[in-house]
Amino acid sequence: MRFSPHDVVFRVQLNLEQVSTADEAMRVWLPLVAELQPSAVTFKAAHPDGLRRGFLAGLLVAAPLAGAGSTGSEAVDGKSARGRLSASVSPLARRLGLDPGAFEADEEGAGGVLGAKDGPVVSDDAPHGAYLLHARIGADPLNPEGEEADYADTGEDLL
């Protein structure tokens, strides 16, 4: 999948441990999926011997980069690429119940990660169980080269 250099692309990982059926998990996640309108969604039951319980979902979401319209990593309104990325991550992080201040950008400021401190966030404001957010400017954070990838063959799990 190709993305514009004016997009920030997110991989959002969700886990609902307290639900017992796929039906319940889908009812909780459907409003979030409708709101974020992801390009791709994965959904599965957690492996019984795995680290997580309940149900897992992964969303691939693209959104406009804060200050989009500039070229490269030049500053826009005093913001570097790192600042623009952080400004783009903050609204989604808050929506998911994650702490935007904990976002860790990479050395180039083109990507980064944000994890929940104490496991999936499940509260009245954020009942969907977000636990990990990857972000990258202009590319899939898990596949920044933009090539088609067969995750099953590499042993990587999208969730």
KAZI-V223948 format. One record per pair of residues at least 4 apart in sequence whose C-alpha atoms are under 8 Angstrom apart, sorted by the first residue. I is the first residue (numbers start at 0). GAP is how many residues later the second one is. D is the distance in whole Angstrom. If there is no record, write none. Layout:
i & gap & d
I & GAP & D
I & GAP & D
//
This chain:
i & gap & d
0 & 139 & 8
0 & 145 & 6
0 & 146 & 8
0 & 147 & 7
1 & 137 & 7
1 & 144 & 6
2 & 4 & 7
2 & 6 & 8
2 & 59 & 8
2 & 135 & 5
2 & 136 & 6
2 & 137 & 8
3 & 134 & 5
3 & 135 & 8
4 & 132 & 6
4 & 133 & 4
4 & 134 & 8
5 & 58 & 6
5 & 59 & 5
5 & 62 & 5
5 & 63 & 7
5 & 131 & 7
5 & 132 & 6
6 & 55 & 6
6 & 56 & 5
6 & 57 & 5
6 & 58 & 5
6 & 61 & 8
6 & 130 & 6
6 & 131 & 5
6 & 132 & 8
7 & 54 & 6
7 & 55 & 5
7 & 56 & 6
7 & 57 & 5
7 & 77 & 7
7 & 80 & 7
7 & 127 & 7
7 & 128 & 6
7 & 129 & 4
7 & 130 & 6
7 & 131 & 7
8 & 51 & 7
8 & 52 & 6
8 & 53 & 4
8 & 54 & 6
8 & 126 & 6
8 & 127 & 5
8 & 128 & 6
8 & 129 & 6
8 & 130 & 6
8 & 131 & 6
8 & 132 & 7
9 & 49 & 8
9 & 50 & 6
9 & 51 & 5
9 & 52 & 6
9 & 123 & 7
9 & 124 & 5
9 & 125 & 4
9 & 126 & 7
9 & 130 & 7
9 & 131 & 7
10 & 47 & 7
10 & 48 & 6
10 & 49 & 5
10 & 50 & 7
10 & 122 & 6
10 & 123 & 5
10 & 124 & 7
10 & 129 & 8
10 & 130 & 7
10 & 131 & 8
11 & 46 & 6
11 & 47 & 5
11 & 48 & 7
11 & 49 & 8
11 & 118 & 7
11 & 119 & 8
11 & 120 & 6
11 & 121 & 5
11 & 122 & 7
12 & 43 & 7
12 & 44 & 6
12 & 45 & 5
12 & 46 & 7
12 & 117 & 6
12 & 118 & 6
12 & 119 & 5
12 & 120 & 6
12 & 146 & 6
13 & 42 & 6
13 & 43 & 5
13 & 44 & 6
13 & 106 & 7
13 & 114 & 7
13 & 115 & 5
13 & 116 & 4
13 & 117 & 6
13 & 118 & 7
14 & 37 & 7
14 & 38 & 8
14 & 39 & 7
14 & 40 & 6
14 & 41 & 5
14 & 42 & 7
14 & 105 & 6
14 & 113 & 7
14 & 114 & 5
14 & 115 & 6
14 & 116 & 7
15 & 9 & 7
15 & 37 & 7
15 & 38 & 6
15 & 39 & 5
15 & 40 & 7
15 & 104 & 8
15 & 106 & 8
15 & 112 & 7
15 & 113 & 5
16 & 35 & 7
16 & 36 & 5
16 & 37 & 4
16 & 38 & 6
17 & 36 & 6
18 & 5 & 6
18 & 6 & 6
18 & 35 & 6
18 & 36 & 7
19 & 4 & 7
19 & 34 & 6
20 & 4 & 7
20 & 33 & 8
21 & 4 & 6
21 & 23 & 7
21 & 33 & 7
22 & 4 & 6
23 & 4 & 6
24 & 4 & 6
24 & 30 & 7
25 & 4 & 6
26 & 4 & 8
27 & 4 & 8
27 & 99 & 7
27 & 100 & 6
28 & 4 & 6
28 & 99 & 6
29 & 4 & 6
30 & 4 & 6
31 & 4 & 6
31 & 96 & 8
32 & 4 & 6
32 & 5 & 7
32 & 26 & 8
35 & 25 & 7
36 & 24 & 7
37 & 21 & 6
37 & 22 & 5
37 & 23 & 4
37 & 24 & 7
38 & 20 & 8
38 & 21 & 6
38 & 22 & 6
38 & 23 & 7
39 & 19 & 6
39 & 20 & 5
39 & 21 & 7
40 & 16 & 7
40 & 17 & 6
40 & 18 & 5
40 & 19 & 6
41 & 15 & 5
41 & 16 & 5
41 & 17 & 7
41 & 116 & 8
42 & 12 & 7
42 & 13 & 6
42 & 14 & 4
42 & 15 & 7
43 & 11 & 6
43 & 12 & 5
43 & 13 & 7
44 & 8 & 8
44 & 9 & 6
44 & 10 & 4
44 & 11 & 6
45 & 4 & 7
45 & 6 & 6
45 & 7 & 5
45 & 8 & 6
45 & 9 & 5
45 & 10 & 6
46 & 5 & 7
46 & 6 & 7
47 & 5 & 7
55 & 103 & 7
56 & 102 & 7
57 & 100 & 7
57 & 101 & 6
59 & 80 & 8
63 & 4 & 7
63 & 24 & 8
64 & 19 & 7
64 & 20 & 7
64 & 23 & 6
64 & 72 & 7
65 & 18 & 5
65 & 19 & 7
65 & 21 & 6
65 & 22 & 5
66 & 9 & 6
66 & 10 & 8
66 & 17 & 7
69 & 4 & 7
69 & 6 & 7
71 & 9 & 8
72 & 7 & 6
72 & 8 & 5
73 & 6 & 6
73 & 7 & 7
74 & 4 & 5
74 & 5 & 5
74 & 6 & 7
75 & 4 & 7
78 & 4 & 5
78 & 5 & 6
79 & 4 & 6
80 & 4 & 6
80 & 28 & 6
80 & 29 & 7
81 & 4 & 6
81 & 23 & 7
81 & 26 & 7
81 & 27 & 4
81 & 28 & 6
82 & 4 & 6
82 & 26 & 8
83 & 4 & 6
84 & 4 & 6
84 & 24 & 7
84 & 25 & 7
84 & 26 & 7
84 & 51 & 8
84 & 52 & 7
85 & 4 & 6
85 & 14 & 8
85 & 17 & 7
85 & 19 & 8
86 & 4 & 8
87 & 4 & 8
88 & 4 & 6
88 & 11 & 7
88 & 14 & 8
88 & 46 & 7
89 & 4 & 6
89 & 10 & 5
90 & 4 & 6
91 & 4 & 6
92 & 4 & 6
92 & 5 & 5
92 & 6 & 6
92 & 7 & 5
92 & 40 & 8
93 & 4 & 6
93 & 5 & 7
93 & 6 & 7
94 & 31 & 7
95 & 25 & 8
95 & 30 & 6
95 & 32 & 8
95 & 34 & 6
96 & 24 & 6
96 & 28 & 7
96 & 29 & 5
96 & 33 & 7
97 & 16 & 8
97 & 17 & 7
97 & 18 & 6
97 & 23 & 7
97 & 32 & 8
97 & 33 & 8
98 & 4 & 8
98 & 17 & 8
99 & 14 & 8
101 & 12 & 6
101 & 13 & 8
102 & 9 & 7
102 & 10 & 6
102 & 11 & 5
102 & 12 & 8
103 & 8 & 5
103 & 9 & 5
103 & 10 & 6
104 & 4 & 5
104 & 5 & 7
104 & 6 & 6
104 & 7 & 4
104 & 8 & 7
105 & 4 & 7
105 & 5 & 6
105 & 6 & 5
109 & 26 & 6
109 & 27 & 5
110 & 23 & 8
110 & 24 & 5
110 & 25 & 4
110 & 26 & 6
110 & 30 & 7
111 & 22 & 6
111 & 23 & 5
111 & 24 & 7
112 & 19 & 7
112 & 20 & 6
112 & 21 & 4
112 & 22 & 6
113 & 18 & 6
113 & 19 & 5
113 & 20 & 6
114 & 16 & 6
114 & 17 & 4
114 & 18 & 6
115 & 4 & 6
115 & 5 & 7
115 & 14 & 7
115 & 15 & 5
115 & 16 & 6
118 & 12 & 6
119 & 9 & 5
119 & 10 & 5
119 & 11 & 4
120 & 5 & 7
120 & 6 & 7
120 & 7 & 7
120 & 8 & 5
120 & 9 & 5
120 & 10 & 6
121 & 4 & 6
121 & 5 & 4
121 & 6 & 6
121 & 7 & 5
121 & 8 & 8
122 & 4 & 5
125 & 4 & 8
133 & 7 & 6
133 & 8 & 8
134 & 5 & 8
134 & 6 & 6
135 & 4 & 6
135 & 5 & 5
135 & 8 & 8
138 & 4 & 7
138 & 5 & 5
138 & 6 & 7
138 & 7 & 7
139 & 4 & 5
139 & 6 & 7
142 & 4 & 7
142 & 6 & 7
149 & 4 & 7
150 & 4 & 6
150 & 5 & 5
150 & 6 & 6
150 & 7 & 7
151 & 4 & 6
151 & 5 & 7
//
